[in-house]
Structures are given as C-alpha cells and as structure tokens.
C-alpha cells in the first residue's frame, strides 16, 4: 500500500490552520483577561495591590511584539470606537506590555505601527486634530488567516490552489 503524502499534507495543513486559529483566539482572550486584571488591580488600596501584583507576576505571559500588541489592543476595543495613540499606549501599559526595550519614543512607534496596518484591518481618521484608529478587520474568528491560499513559496497541488 502506497502512502498518499499529498492527501496527508492537505489534512495536516487544515489541522495546522485550525490549531493556529485556536491559539490566536486564546491569545486574544488571555490578553483581554490580563488587561482586565491589571485595570482592576488599580481599584484596590495600595497595600492590597502588591499581593495581587506578586500573584500576577507568577504567571508567564507570552511575550508578543509591539505590532501584535497594538493589533490585539485595537481588535479588543469596542467595534465602533476610535482609539488615539496615547489611548493605545495606555491600554498596552495596562495589559502589561514591557516598553523597556524601546529606547525611542514608544508613542511614535505605536503610531508608525498603527498606520502600517492594511486598510481592511484598521481605518485611520483625524478627529479634533488627533489621529485615531479603529479596527475593522475580523474579530471573532481568525481561521481565515490560516486557511485558503498560503504564503508565496507553497508549490503543492490541492485545496489551496486557485483555478
């Protein structure tokens, strides 16, 4: 019996896409929950904050780059909300993003990243003289990001090919 490697690969590409989409969904849920916990900590008296901060420090949070952090912050904002650069920076700080590796102005980096997103993901508008951003890309399911046509370089035949 001969193994059909093409079919096997097709199945594994689908499985890989599903796993990556599930991971993206969990990463977004974790980022939202982390942000909520950090914001809620600020509601406690100072002497109580320290104990919860130590508990939170015991968790390992996946380190994401600034681009993914900005994407997650915009994606988790209310659908019709416009978010300014300073508000994005505040959301990132509250979510625990570590800016210590950024020697230049973090706000300038945030603006540069937010302006580079595709128009199908982020809309930009000047409101009262201030640039604001709004996520318009997919929110609930990220499966489309991993299904369909793969990146350049894939040479196999199968479900990913266009007629």
Phi, psi and omega in degrees: 000130182265135179283131177269091185291329179296314179296317178301314179296319178301315179297319182289327175296319178296314179299317179299315178300318179295318180294318179295320178296319178297319179297317178300318179298316178294320178301318180293317178298317179296316180298318179295315180295318177299316179297318179298314181298314180299316180293321181290327177305324183293345181278344182276157173298151184309316183295333179274333181301318184302316181297317180289325176299317179297320177297318180295324180294341179287340179276142175265121177256135180300127180284121178247154177285170182297322180299312179294324179295317178294317178302312180296321179295317179291318182296327183272355177288157176305147189304323184260010184273135171265135184239128179276167177302311179299324178292322176297315179302316179297318178297320179293319178297315180296330180278356176093014179296136183266109180269004185297334179280356182258102182281335178275183181294114180301325180297320177296320178295318179298314179299314181299317180292313183297327179285340183274349179296153178295148177300337178282351178253314186227131173262146179239141179210148174266119180239119182052041177079006182239133178288133179230157185232148178219130179285127177237358180283185180297145181242303190287315185237132180251017183300323182300336180292334185246354178254170178085212185290126178283176177297162177305147177110340178284126186243004182286171176250147176151210186300336184277346183283144176261144179278000000 
